[in-house]
C-alpha cells in the first residue's frame, strides 16, 4: 500500500515544509506494529515527489479476527491494498499537511494549487474503472487506471490509480483520505461516531456538491445508523421496484391465506411450522385465537437467531403466543412432531431434491400424523406472467411444479394414508396459468 | 455320613439355640480348610466390632438394673445385625458364600435372608443343629459366659417352633444335623456351574431353529468329524456352545434336540436356555402353554415321531428332551486363565446377573429386556446392550440381524437361518466368524425379522439423539463425545447442502502435518519429523505417497442402477462427494463421470472378479480448480497480483530514490526479496490448475479402497491399497496412479527425503507418510493414520507470501498441532466405524451418527493452516 505525490512547477520544493518531512532523510516510524516509510525519490526545485508506504506485519495482521478458522482469512489482500487501514496508519505522518498547519512562513502555501500527480494503489474494489473515475473527475482530476499482470485471470483484479490535476496538497490528501476507503469498501476497524466527524471534516469544501455524494456517504459510513447522522445525508423517497413489491405482496397473501384457513379449523392448539426460516409465518400464527403452542422448526442457526429476535419483538402483545424456535430437520425423525394438530410446510418442499420428498411425507403422514398438514409451493405455470422462462424463482429452488405435477405428487404421498386432500391456489388468478402459489391441505380422517 | 453341598455363592444360615455348637462346627470346617475364615460372619463377632462387648448378662440383677442392661444389649444387638447384614449383602452382590453364625430362631430373620438371596440372585441354604434341651443346659454351665437356664429354655421353645416353619421356607436346601451327625459331617464345595474354561477353543453357534442341514454343514466347516458312535468330535478338542433356540420354526427340531441330548451329557457341547426351549420344556412337562410362533411345528414333529416309533419310544424321548431343556443354564461364562472373557446368553443379560442364577435371571436371559407392549401388541424391546460396562464380551442371539452386530462389546450372532438368512458360528479365542447360508426361508412368516430390519434400515435417524450432543462408541477409539455446538452447524449443512444422508457412508478424516515443526532453519515442515514420529512409536515400515493437489473426493460406485436400491434405497449408478458430503460435481458432470467410471469398471469385470455390488473409494480429484475455482481467482490470484503490483511499483520509486542518493538500500533489498516471494506464490497455485472441458482433464487418484459389499479393507496394509490404486489406473483413463515409496531403513528414508525435496522444489505439494498398516497402535495407543509433509514452496499459499522470512518463520514454528491430531484420530476412527457399520448393513442411524460426528468435529475451531 503506497501513495506518491509529484508536484511540478516553481515552489515545488515547498512541499517538504508542507508535509514537514526532511527531503534528505528517509522517514520511518512504527505505527501500531506497522512500518510507515516516506522518502523523496525526486527532489529538485521544480519537481518534487514523495512516496509514502506502509508495511504491515503479515502475521500480526491475521491475528484476532472472527474468521480465524477460515483459510481465506490467512491469504488476503489487506497487506497490500490501499484501504482505511492505510489512511489511518499514514495520518500521523501526514498530519501537518492534512491539517494545513505548517510553519508559519509556509502557511500561504497551504491553499496553493500545485500542478500535481497523485498515484496510489494497489486498489481492491468492486467498482468499475469508470466508477472510480466518476469519484475524482468532478473534483478536478484526470484519472488513469492501470492493472497488474495476471496469468490466470482475463484481467488482473489488482489496479493502480493515478490522478492528475491542479490541487492544494491539503485538499488532495483530504480527497484520498475519504475516497480511498470508499473505493476499497472494506473497513478494517469498527465504525463509530468519530467516522461521521472525520467525514464532515475531510469532506468539507468538495463533498457538498459532489454528484456521487450519497454513494460516498454510504460507502464511507456503511451503517444506516451512521449514514443518517451525516450532514451530507439526504433522505430520498424510497421507490419500490415492481418486482420486489410483487414478491412482498405474494408472501403476505400466502401468510394471510394460511392464517385464515387455520382460523377455521377445529383443532389448532399445537402448530408446527416446519422449515420456518426467519419465522415470518410463525410469528403470525401466534395471534390466532385458540393456538396454544407453536414450534418453529428450522435447521439454520442464522435464520433461527433472526426468528427469535422477531418473536421477542412482539412479545408484549396481549394474548400473543410466542413461538418456540427449535433446531430440526426434515431429513430426520423428530419425536417432538408427533400428534400435532397442524404441520405447515410453507414454501419449503421446492428447496428439497424431488427424490427425497416421498420419504419426508412418509414420516409426516405415517409417523407424525398431524390432524392437518398444509403444504405450499410455487405454481410454475404462473412464471410466464413474471416474464420468466426456464429460470426458477429462487437460486436455491431445486424444482418448481405445474399444478398437474403438484397434484400428482400429492396423490402419491397420500396414497394408503388416512388423509383427505384438497388443493387450492393463493394469489391473483389467471384464467390460463392459475394462481402463483399452490397450497395442498391434508386432513386426517377421524379414526 | 452327611455331606453338605455348598453352592459356589450364597448364604448359609446356621440355625440352633446357643450352645448347639455352631461356632465349633464352623471352626472345624475352617481348620480342615473346607471354608475360609472370611466366609463366616457371626452376631457375636459384630457385637464386639460395634461395641467391644460380646454378651451382657442381666440374670439375678434387680429389676431396674436388668431393664437397663437388657435395653443396652438390645441396642448393641440391633447395631451389630445391621452392620452384619450390610456386609452379607455386599458379599452376595459380589457372588460370595457367607455362613451366618447366629441362632436364627425367629421367623423374620429367615425371611430377611431369603429376601436378600432373592434380591442378589444367590441361593440360601439352612444348616439346622438339632441338639436336645438337656444337652444344651449342660453345655451352658460349662461356658465362660453362661446364658442362663431361663434363656436356654426360652430359646429351645423358639427352636421347636423354627423346626416347624423351616420346612415350608423356600430354601435351596435344608440340612438337619443331630448330635451324632455333627461328629461326622462332610463338606463338598460345588464349582460355579456357569463357568466354562476356554480349553482348546469354543465354537459358539447362533439360533439353529431346527435347521439341521445348515447346522451339520457348519460342524463340517468348523472341522468336527462324526465318529462311529455318532459323536461329532473336533480333532483339537474344541467344544460347541449353542446360544439356545435350537428348535421351533424350522424343519428338523427333534433331530437337532437329539444332537444336543447326545452331546451335552458327553461333555462335547453346551446348550443355553432360551425362550422357545423353555416353552417346549414346559409343554413337555405337561404345562398348559400356547404353542405358537413355530412351536406348533415341534408338537407336529413329536406326533409324527410317535406315529413312526410308537408311543413308548416317543415318551422316552420326550422325557430326555425335557430334562435337557430344563437343565439348560441361563448363561455361561467362558474363562481364560481363570479370568472371565466371554458371556454366552440367549437374549440378553444385565452385568450384575453375570455368574448368578435365579428364576428372574433365567427369564431375562430368555426374553431380553422388554418394556411393555406396543400398539400392535408386540413387546417393545429395551436395549440392554447400552448398559453393558463390564469387560466380558457378551455373545447373544434371539433377535436376528442380517450381519453379526457388535455394539458396546456385545455381539449378536443370530443371522436368522430359519428366516432364510444364515447360521453363524463365532470361534473363540480366534474371534473368527463362520457362516452357512440358509437353504431356504423355512419360517416363511409375513413379519420376517430380516426383511423387517431391511425395511427399517434406512429409516430417518432420530434427531433427538443428536441435538444436545451425543457419544459414538467406536471400535478404534472407544467413546467419542460429539458436542452440540458442532452438531448444530453440521445438521444445518446436512439439511441444506449435502447429498441424502444414506449416500454418505464415509467421510475422510482431517490430516495432521508433522507434529513438530522442522528442526531445519529454512523449513517449516520436513519429512524428518514425520519419520521420527512413527519410529518413536514403534513403526519400522512406512508407506510414503505423493500428495496430489486437488480436492478430496469419495467415490461410491455401484455395479448397476438396480443394485443400489439394496444399499441406499433408490436406484443410482453411484455418487461422488466432497469431504463435507456435498456432490463433487454439478449434476450433469457428476452423472457423466459416474457413468464413465461404471462403464470402465463393468467392462473390466471388476464387480464380478471381486464378487461385489459396489466399491467405495477415498480419492483426490484433480485439478484443484475443479472445486476451488472461486477460491483461486478471488483469493490466490487476486492476492498474488496485488502483491506483485504493489512491490513492482515500490521497486521503481525506491530505485529512483536510491539513485538520487537516498539511504534506502535496505528497503530496496527487502522489497526485491518480497518480489521473489510473490513470484513463488503465483507459480505455486497455478501449478495445480489446468483447463478442463467436460470430463477432459479430470483425474482421480484413489488411494484407499475402503470397501466392497461384503468386506472392508482396513485390515490391509497401504502397500495393498497402492496396488489397488495401480489396478484402478489400468481400468479407467480417469483414474490416476499415485507414486509411492516404502521407507524401512536409513537408505530408503534418505531416498524418500531426496524425492520429497525434488518434487517440492518443483512446486508439488509434498507427500503423505503412513504407517504400513492402515490402523496402527503403539502400546495400545492409536497412532496418526497419516502425516502430511508439505513443501516449502507450497506452504506460501497456506502461510502467506513472506512466511519464510526468518522473523515470520520463527513465530509460525510455534504452532501446536495437538488438537488437530486428536481430531484426526477421532475422525479417522469414526470413518472406519461408519464403513464397517455400513458393510454390516447396520441401520442408517448407526452409520449416520459417525458421519454426523465427523462433520461436527470439523466444525470445531482449529487453525486451518495446519
HADDOCK unambig.tbl for C-alpha pairs under 7 A between the chains (distance, minus, plus):
assign (segid A and resid 1 and name CA) (segid B and resid 646 and name CA) 6.44 0.50 0.50
assign (segid A and resid 24 and name CA) (segid B and resid 662 and name CA) 6.84 0.50 0.50
assign (segid A and resid 25 and name CA) (segid B and resid 662 and name CA) 6.99 0.50 0.50
assign (segid A and resid 26 and name CA) (segid B and resid 662 and name CA) 6.99 0.50 0.50
assign (segid A and resid 26 and name CA) (segid B and resid 663 and name CA) 6.69 0.50 0.50
assign (segid A and resid 40 and name CA) (segid B and resid 657 and name CA) 6.21 0.50 0.50
assign (segid A and resid 41 and name CA) (segid B and resid 653 and name CA) 6.05 0.50 0.50
assign (segid A and resid 41 and name CA) (segid B and resid 654 and name CA) 6.59 0.50 0.50
assign (segid A and resid 41 and name CA) (segid B and resid 656 and name CA) 5.19 0.50 0.50
assign (segid A and resid 41 and name CA) (segid B and resid 657 and name CA) 3.62 0.50 0.50
assign (segid A and resid 41 and name CA) (segid B and resid 660 and name CA) 6.79 0.50 0.50
assign (segid A and resid 42 and name CA) (segid B and resid 657 and name CA) 6.71 0.50 0.50
assign (segid A and resid 59 and name CA) (segid B and resid 808 and name CA) 6.96 0.50 0.50
assign (segid A and resid 69 and name CA) (segid B and resid 861 and name CA) 5.92 0.50 0.50
assign (segid A and resid 69 and name CA) (segid B and resid 862 and name CA) 6.18 0.50 0.50
assign (segid A and resid 69 and name CA) (segid B and resid 863 and name CA) 5.64 0.50 0.50
assign (segid A and resid 69 and name CA) (segid B and resid 864 and name CA) 5.66 0.50 0.50
assign (segid A and resid 70 and name CA) (segid B and resid 864 and name CA) 6.24 0.50 0.50
assign (segid A and resid 71 and name CA) (segid B and resid 864 and name CA) 5.43 0.50 0.50
assign (segid A and resid 71 and name CA) (segid B and resid 865 and name CA) 6.52 0.50 0.50
assign (segid A and resid 72 and name CA) (segid B and resid 635 and name CA) 6.87 0.50 0.50
assign (segid A and resid 74 and name CA) (segid B and resid 799 and name CA) 6.82 0.50 0.50
assign (segid A and resid 74 and name CA) (segid B and resid 800 and name CA) 6.90 0.50 0.50
assign (segid A and resid 75 and name CA) (segid B and resid 635 and name CA) 6.87 0.50 0.50
assign (segid A and resid 75 and name CA) (segid B and resid 800 and name CA) 5.86 0.50 0.50
assign (segid A and resid 76 and name CA) (segid B and resid 635 and name CA) 6.53 0.50 0.50
assign (segid A and resid 76 and name CA) (segid B and resid 639 and name CA) 5.87 0.50 0.50
assign (segid A and resid 77 and name CA) (segid B and resid 639 and name CA) 5.04 0.50 0.50
assign (segid A and resid 77 and name CA) (segid B and resid 642 and name CA) 6.81 0.50 0.50
assign (segid A and resid 80 and name CA) (segid B and resid 642 and name CA) 6.27 0.50 0.50
assign (segid A and resid 80 and name CA) (segid B and resid 643 and name CA) 5.95 0.50 0.50
assign (segid A and resid 80 and name CA) (segid B and resid 646 and name CA) 6.55 0.50 0.50
assign (segid A and resid 121 and name CA) (segid B and resid 646 and name CA) 6.91 0.50 0.50
assign (segid A and resid 122 and name CA) (segid B and resid 642 and name CA) 6.15 0.50 0.50
assign (segid A and resid 122 and name CA) (segid B and resid 645 and name CA) 6.66 0.50 0.50
assign (segid A and resid 122 and name CA) (segid B and resid 646 and name CA) 5.81 0.50 0.50
assign (segid A and resid 148 and name CA) (segid B and resid 641 and name CA) 6.15 0.50 0.50
assign (segid A and resid 148 and name CA) (segid B and resid 645 and name CA) 5.45 0.50 0.50
assign (segid A and resid 149 and name CA) (segid B and resid 641 and name CA) 6.55 0.50 0.50
assign (segid A and resid 150 and name CA) (segid B and resid 641 and name CA) 6.56 0.50 0.50
assign (segid A and resid 156 and name CA) (segid B and resid 641 and name CA) 6.83 0.50 0.50
assign (segid A and resid 157 and name CA) (segid B and resid 638 and name CA) 5.84 0.50 0.50
assign (segid A and resid 158 and name CA) (segid B and resid 638 and name CA) 6.63 0.50 0.50
assign (segid A and resid 158 and name CA) (segid B and resid 641 and name CA) 5.90 0.50 0.50
assign (segid A and resid 158 and name CA) (segid B and resid 642 and name CA) 4.97 0.50 0.50
assign (segid A and resid 299 and name CA) (segid B and resid 491 and name CA) 6.59 0.50 0.50
assign (segid A and resid 299 and name CA) (segid B and resid 492 and name CA) 4.85 0.50 0.50
assign (segid A and resid 299 and name CA) (segid B and resid 495 and name CA) 6.55 0.50 0.50
assign (segid A and resid 300 and name CA) (segid B and resid 492 and name CA) 5.11 0.50 0.50
assign (segid A and resid 329 and name CA) (segid B and resid 495 and name CA) 6.09 0.50 0.50
assign (segid A and resid 331 and name CA) (segid B and resid 460 and name CA) 6.42 0.50 0.50
assign (segid A and resid 331 and name CA) (segid B and resid 495 and name CA) 6.73 0.50 0.50
assign (segid A and resid 332 and name CA) (segid B and resid 460 and name CA) 4.86 0.50 0.50
assign (segid A and resid 332 and name CA) (segid B and resid 461 and name CA) 5.11 0.50 0.50
assign (segid A and resid 332 and name CA) (segid B and resid 462 and name CA) 5.76 0.50 0.50
assign (segid A and resid 332 and name CA) (segid B and resid 463 and name CA) 5.51 0.50 0.50
assign (segid A and resid 333 and name CA) (segid B and resid 460 and name CA) 5.32 0.50 0.50
assign (segid A and resid 333 and name CA) (segid B and resid 461 and name CA) 5.61 0.50 0.50
assign (segid A and resid 333 and name CA) (segid B and resid 462 and name CA) 4.56 0.50 0.50
assign (segid A and resid 333 and name CA) (segid B and resid 463 and name CA) 5.81 0.50 0.50
assign (segid A and resid 334 and name CA) (segid B and resid 462 and name CA) 5.88 0.50 0.50
assign (segid A and resid 334 and name CA) (segid B and resid 463 and name CA) 5.55 0.50 0.50
assign (segid A and resid 334 and name CA) (segid B and resid 464 and name CA) 6.32 0.50 0.50
